[in-house]
Amino acid sequence: MTNCGGSPWADLPEEIMEAIGSRIDHPINVLNFRSVCRSWRSAVRTPDFHHPIPPIEVRLPYPGDVDGVLVPSTMCFVEFRPPPIPNGDSTFAVAGGWPVKIEEASHGKLQLVDPISNLKHRYSPTQYGSAEFRTVQISSSFCLTDRDGFAAFEVNKVVVFPHSANPLPQQQSVTVIAIFHKGRIGYWRNGDEDWTPLDDRNFDYDDIIIHRGRYHVVDRFGELSVIDSSLKFVEPCSAPQLLDGGGSGQKNLVESGRDLYLVDRYLDGRRRNWKDVEDAIASSFHPIRRFVGTGRGRGWHPRAVDFRVYKLDEEMGEWVEANSLGGDDTVFVLTPGCCFSAPAAHIAGGDRDCIYYSDDDVDVCREPLSTDSIRVFHMEDRSIKKMISLPREFRAES
């Protein structure tokens, strides 16, 4: 009995399944293949998530000015499917799902963490390859750390250039683009002594995303620009405009289908700028580590009080306010390293047309947050609520 719910896929010849399995090169896709049914699971081996990954060394931006590490992570969507009831319906019922991040832990090994709270999961990556789970890769993301695993100081977003189907670049060809120092943008190529600024006039950049193979960057005022293949800015693809949130809100870019959205987060206080950071460093006994380590709490990060969402009209070159997230069946998930959309029906809890996020920066020293740090903004009534408890299968270790 293959336990595939009567599907003819379970009866494929063994040599065909082995041939398919041998062409799957990403561990997450191997997990997804193994989760189909018993016969598919026996066709390929469990991927090795404990094999050390060679570090990709980079130079960290000032004030670090030391060698660091480019840390890759894979964002996945995991659904929990309870086994079929004996003598009942043989099809799987989906109990709900949740995004999961597989990231590098100590010594190059991998671990599962919640992408919003950064709490470590109770399961290992290989346990998600069982028949009870369906694992689908969403995207890849990166962060910069020092050699001790601490997040690089005030590096807000990292992407690798150029965009490639291979999520892990090679050391000799790596080029990193990052937003750092509360709004500066620059790049570093393998062998460079220092980072090169991409824009030495605008220090208000908020987010960068790869959309349709192009690098899109947005600043605090909603102006969207594109970085070309020569690492130069081309003409802005949206007109400069002061959105209702102004330059004090937080802007995030989210791709949904083939469309690009801007999420404008209204805050209850002023955001820090780089001068605030430099002043705090100057007054700290241990400038960088002490400053970073005390950066948690309400006085540190202003809280979101409202959201506005805009869809890019590429023909007109402007943002158009959206009343829904590309349809009532879509949700947005905002995390420091990667913002993405997902089908609402696959998210545990069943909330639709909403935004999942946290007010706290989970990448400060890669410290975990409490499980109640996740918030949900509902587009319909514009309410903000705490995330309800996740199913046991997706609860992280606290």
Buried (B, 14 or more C-beta within 10 A) or exposed (E): EBBBEEEEEBEBEEEEBEEBBEEBEBBBBBBBBBBBBBBBBBBBEBBEBBEEEEBBEBBBBEBBEEEBBBBBBBBBBBBBBEEBEEEEEBEBEEBBBBBBBBBBBEEBBBBBBBBBBBBBBBBEBBBBBBBBBBBBBBBBBBBBBBEEBBBBBBBBBBBBBEEEEEBBBEEEEBBBBBBBBBBBBBBBBBEEEEBEEBBEEBBBBBBBBBBEEBBBBBBBBBBBBBBEEEBEBEEBBBEEEEBEBEBEBBBBBBBBEEBBBBBBBBBEEEBBEBEEBEEBBEEBEEBBBBBBBEBBEEEBBBBBBBBBBBBBEEEEEBBEEBEBBBEEBBBBBBBBBBBBBBEBEBBBBEBBBBBBBBBBBBBBBBBBBEBEBBBBBBBEEEEBEEBEEBEEBBBBEE
